[in-house]
Amino acid sequence: MPLLERVPLLEKNLSDYAEVVEPGTIERIRELAAPLAGARVLHVNATAYGGGVAELLATHVPLLRAAGLEADWQVMRGTDEFFHVTKSAHNALQGADIEWDLRDERVYLERTVDNATALEGEYDFVVLHDPQPVAIREFVRGHRFDNNGAKWIWRCHIDLTDANPRVWEFFRPYVEQYDVSVWTMPSFVPESLEMDRVVQAPPCIDPLSVKNLDLAQPFVDEMCRSYGVDPGRPIMCQVSRFDPWKDPVGVIEAFRIAREEVPGLQLILAGSMATDDPEGFHYWELCEEARAGDRDVFLLSNLQQVGAVQINAFQRAAGVVVQKSLREGFGLTVSEALWKGRPVVGGRRGGITLQIEDGVSGYLVDSVDECAARCVEILSDAETARRFGTAGHEHVRREFLSTRGARGLAASLQRPERHRVRSWR
Ligand code: UDP
């Protein structure tokens, strides 16, 4: 079995962030990181691209390095069967009613053992993300990777509020072997979890990444044209994986209702296909069916070369950005759009409620009809859209930029005290 895949990373400089973040932030990170200089940190997740965790780590790990830690990121190796099982587990933990049996557990555990024995190196902190790699902790015991002094951290990015009990009870003993678990919201933490250190920290976005850099309007317009979108007509946009929880079909329905009030409205649905998400193609087909040949609905993905620059341009081109999730751990796309000064209409779910201040930077909605009505409201009132955009940008600057995540982690790694849910703020 070969080693886990090591992800190549860009280099980042902390001082480059000084102009965008709150005053004093960079100094505070340096202060917190000083006692951790040279500490070896390994992050492990299930995919190098597509989805929020990969997006997050692509910035977080270089920032830890810039702060003087020796940080690394490795991706576990799976098979189609393994990712099928982990996607079922992911759906079940987010509340779906799915079949889960001993065969699923066996597939999961066999692949986990392979990954555990492939881990190499010596680390002071090992941070595993989401359920896919969580049981690795169990299977490195006694193995040469198991450095007794290392702290093990499990970072949960999903909402376990309505977790399927059978599946959660399978994962819970593995989670409880960690020294610390980290959650986006306290309400996501199941009551049954027995752990001394349970920490709250929201994910965050990189203001200097290609996805979020400022773009000139002519470039944005040209990018739209190159995909057949008319930048002179109103645009509604949702960026997300093709996944049931993101409700892309609901977005198409909301678009159709909204278009009756906003003539010429177009919809961009852009979503990448992640390697650990076998459902993507199926939901893409469902969207194709719902689109029914409508020439004003643009279904786009990385298969049409839609990458970070295109996503950046589409989010900027939109008169309203939508994230109509039915369940959402955080939804980085919301902060990405707010940071670009776009008003956002989002499902009143999980981490979206941390980001959109209802009626201040956008609207939280509970249905297709409400989503459509709020989009119409924003698209028909330029002054409100502008006000929402300004408020959203400021909120993200204060709360959800990646410098905050680096500061949070540095602080958390050195706090020995025991507590239940505690914010890194
Ligand atoms: N994303 C992308 N291309 C796409 C679709 C999504 O780059 O075609 C990015 C998106 O900009 C965001 C991340 O993937 O940074 C999705 O993260 P989010 O937290 O919104 O959702 P998740 O996929 O983790 O559920």
Residues whose N, C-alpha, C, O or C-beta is under 5 A from the ligand:
A	BS01	UDP	G50 G51 G52 V53 E55 V239 S240 R241 A270 G271 S272 S301 N302 V306 I311 F330 G331 L332 T333
